[in-house]
Amino acid sequence: MSENVGFAGQIGPEHVEQVVEKGFKSIINNRPDMEGGSEQPTSAQIEEASRTAGLDYVYQPVVAGQITEVDVRTFANHFNELPKPVLMFCRTGNRSNNLYQLAKQMDLLDD
């Protein structure tokens, strides 16, 4: 992990202030909406809270075990353009970490 990225499990709108307090400037959501059922907050809800708090926000859902090269390249483009540090999240944080590590292995990240 670098100082430019952090990983987390599912967050909700109520967690965005903590994200700001920890110094993050951007959020990437890698969890598909409704993957966890109706209790899971939607991307739109988290995006609204994020933008209200002054954070950049990207919704890039990926399916665990089915990450493609296109997913990795799309992620790398977002990551390279977003203000750092970036908090990436999914259900547990593993999928986000995998996406980051794949992009790093492919030498696609500017950090």
C-alpha contacts under 8 A as a table, 3 or more apart, distances in Angstrom:
res1	aa1	res2	aa2	distance
1	M	5	V	6.70
1	M	6	G	7.25
2	S	5	V	5.77
2	S	6	G	7.84
3	E	6	G	7.72
3	E	85	P	6.81
4	N	84	K	5.43
4	N	85	P	4.12
4	N	86	V	6.09
4	N	111	D	7.36
5	V	84	K	7.31
5	V	85	P	5.27
5	V	86	V	4.76
5	V	87	L	5.77
5	V	88	M	7.25
6	G	85	P	7.53
6	G	86	V	6.33
6	G	87	L	4.75
6	G	88	M	6.13
7	F	87	L	5.76
7	F	88	M	4.94
7	F	89	F	5.62
7	F	93	G	5.32
7	F	94	N	7.90
7	F	96	S	6.72
7	F	97	N	6.52
8	A	11	I	7.53
8	A	87	L	7.25
8	A	88	M	6.36
8	A	89	F	4.72
8	A	90	C	6.88
8	A	92	T	6.42
8	A	93	G	4.62
9	G	89	F	5.40
9	G	90	C	5.34
9	G	91	R	4.85
9	G	92	T	3.89
9	G	93	G	4.62
10	Q	31	R	7.94
10	Q	89	F	6.06
10	Q	90	C	5.37
10	Q	91	R	4.83
10	Q	92	T	6.52
10	Q	93	G	7.67
11	I	14	E	7.88
11	I	15	H	6.01
11	I	16	V	7.80
11	I	46	I	7.98
11	I	89	F	7.32
12	G	15	H	5.45
12	G	16	V	7.14
12	G	41	P	5.87
12	G	45	Q	7.86
12	G	46	I	5.95
13	P	16	V	5.57
13	P	41	P	7.63
13	P	45	Q	6.30
13	P	46	I	4.70
13	P	47	E	7.94
13	P	48	E	7.92
13	P	49	A	5.39
13	P	50	S	7.43
14	E	17	E	7.10
14	E	49	A	7.92
15	H	18	Q	5.42
15	H	19	V	6.53
16	V	19	V	4.93
16	V	20	V	6.36
16	V	46	I	7.73
16	V	49	A	6.53
16	V	50	S	6.05
16	V	53	A	7.33
17	E	20	V	5.06
17	E	21	E	6.16
17	E	53	A	7.04
18	Q	21	E	4.89
18	Q	22	K	6.21
19	V	22	K	5.25
19	V	23	G	6.74
19	V	24	F	5.89
19	V	87	L	7.76
20	V	23	G	5.22
20	V	24	F	5.47
20	V	25	K	7.00
20	V	53	A	7.40
20	V	55	L	7.69
21	E	24	F	7.58
23	G	85	P	7.28
24	F	27	I	7.68
24	F	55	L	7.84
24	F	84	K	6.76
24	F	85	P	4.98
24	F	86	V	5.71
24	F	87	L	6.33
25	K	54	G	7.84
25	K	55	L	5.28
25	K	56	D	6.51
25	K	83	P	5.65
25	K	84	K	5.60
25	K	85	P	5.63
25	K	86	V	6.08
25	K	87	L	7.98
26	S	55	L	5.10
26	S	56	D	4.47
26	S	57	Y	5.69
26	S	82	L	6.49
26	S	83	P	6.06
26	S	84	K	6.56
26	S	85	P	6.64
26	S	86	V	4.70
26	S	87	L	6.22
27	I	50	S	7.75
27	I	55	L	7.09
27	I	56	D	6.29
27	I	57	Y	4.87
27	I	58	V	6.33
27	I	86	V	5.55
27	I	87	L	4.79
27	I	88	M	5.76
27	I	89	F	7.77
28	I	57	Y	5.94
28	I	58	V	4.78
28	I	59	Y	5.92
28	I	60	Q	6.85
28	I	86	V	7.12
28	I	87	L	6.28
28	I	88	M	4.69
28	I	89	F	6.48
29	N	43	S	7.32
29	N	57	Y	7.78
29	N	58	V	6.23
29	N	59	Y	4.85
29	N	60	Q	5.86
29	N	61	P	6.58
29	N	88	M	6.02
29	N	89	F	5.31
29	N	90	C	6.26
30	N	59	Y	6.48
30	N	60	Q	5.03
30	N	61	P	4.14
30	N	62	V	5.58
30	N	88	M	7.14
30	N	89	F	5.93
30	N	90	C	5.06
30	N	95	R	7.45
30	N	96	S	6.26
31	R	35	E	7.22
31	R	60	Q	7.50
31	R	61	P	4.85
31	R	62	V	6.33
31	R	63	V	7.59
31	R	89	F	7.15
31	R	90	C	4.48
31	R	91	R	6.39
32	P	35	E	5.63
32	P	60	Q	7.97
32	P	61	P	4.68
32	P	62	V	6.61
32	P	63	V	7.38
33	D	36	G	7.78
33	D	40	Q	7.46
33	D	41	P	7.71
33	D	42	T	5.58
33	D	43	S	6.42
33	D	61	P	7.90
34	M	37	G	4.72
34	M	38	S	6.10
34	M	40	Q	6.23
34	M	42	T	7.23
35	E	40	Q	7.59
36	G	39	E	6.88
36	G	40	Q	5.55
37	G	40	Q	5.87
38	S	41	P	7.63
41	P	45	Q	6.50
41	P	46	I	7.09
42	T	45	Q	5.30
42	T	46	I	6.55
43	S	46	I	5.17
43	S	47	E	5.89
43	S	59	Y	6.73
44	A	47	E	4.98
44	A	48	E	6.09
45	Q	48	E	5.29
45	Q	49	A	6.47
46	I	49	A	5.21
46	I	50	S	6.02
47	E	50	S	4.94
47	E	51	R	6.02
47	E	57	Y	6.00
47	E	58	V	7.91
48	E	51	R	5.33
48	E	52	T	6.08
49	A	52	T	5.13
49	A	53	A	6.21
50	S	53	A	5.12
50	S	54	G	6.36
50	S	55	L	5.12
50	S	56	D	6.93
50	S	57	Y	6.60
51	R	54	G	4.93
51	R	55	L	5.14
51	R	56	D	6.29
51	R	57	Y	7.02
52	T	55	L	7.47
56	D	82	L	7.07
56	D	83	P	7.40
58	V	78	H	7.58
60	Q	75	F	7.41
62	V	66	Q	7.36
62	V	67	I	6.29
62	V	71	D	7.23
62	V	95	R	7.85
63	V	66	Q	5.36
63	V	67	I	6.40
64	A	67	I	6.69
64	A	95	R	6.06
67	I	71	D	6.08
67	I	72	V	7.31
67	I	99	L	7.42
68	T	71	D	5.06
68	T	72	V	6.45
69	E	72	V	5.01
69	E	73	R	6.15
70	V	73	R	5.14
70	V	74	T	5.95
71	D	74	T	5.16
71	D	75	F	6.04
71	D	99	L	7.89
72	V	75	F	5.10
72	V	76	A	6.14
72	V	99	L	6.00
72	V	100	Y	7.75
72	V	102	L	6.71
72	V	103	A	5.62
73	R	76	A	5.04
73	R	77	N	6.29
73	R	103	A	6.99
73	R	108	L	7.29
74	T	77	N	5.25
74	T	78	H	6.43
75	F	78	H	5.14
75	F	79	F	6.00
75	F	99	L	7.46
75	F	100	Y	7.91
75	F	103	A	7.74
76	A	79	F	4.98
76	A	80	N	5.95
76	A	100	Y	7.88
76	A	103	A	6.16
76	A	108	L	5.95
76	A	109	L	5.89
77	N	80	N	5.33
77	N	81	E	6.33
78	H	81	E	5.30
78	H	82	L	6.08
79	F	82	L	5.37
79	F	86	V	7.59
79	F	109	L	7.42
80	N	109	L	6.27
80	N	110	D	5.94
80	N	111	D	7.83
82	L	86	V	7.44
83	P	86	V	7.08
88	M	93	G	7.34
88	M	96	S	5.87
88	M	97	N	7.84
89	F	92	T	7.37
89	F	93	G	5.22
89	F	96	S	5.84
90	C	93	G	5.12
90	C	94	N	7.40
90	C	95	R	6.45
90	C	96	S	6.19
91	R	94	N	7.87
91	R	95	R	7.95
92	T	95	R	7.46
93	G	96	S	5.35
93	G	97	N	6.18
94	N	97	N	5.01
94	N	98	N	6.07
95	R	98	N	5.01
95	R	99	L	6.21
96	S	99	L	5.12
96	S	100	Y	6.27
97	N	100	Y	5.08
97	N	101	Q	6.07
98	N	101	Q	5.07
98	N	102	L	6.04
99	L	102	L	5.26
99	L	103	A	6.28
100	Y	103	A	5.20
100	Y	104	K	6.17
101	Q	104	K	4.96
101	Q	105	Q	6.10
102	L	105	Q	5.05
102	L	106	M	6.21
103	A	106	M	5.10
103	A	107	D	6.24
103	A	108	L	5.34
103	A	109	L	6.40
104	K	107	D	4.93
104	K	108	L	5.96
104	K	109	L	5.86
105	Q	108	L	7.73
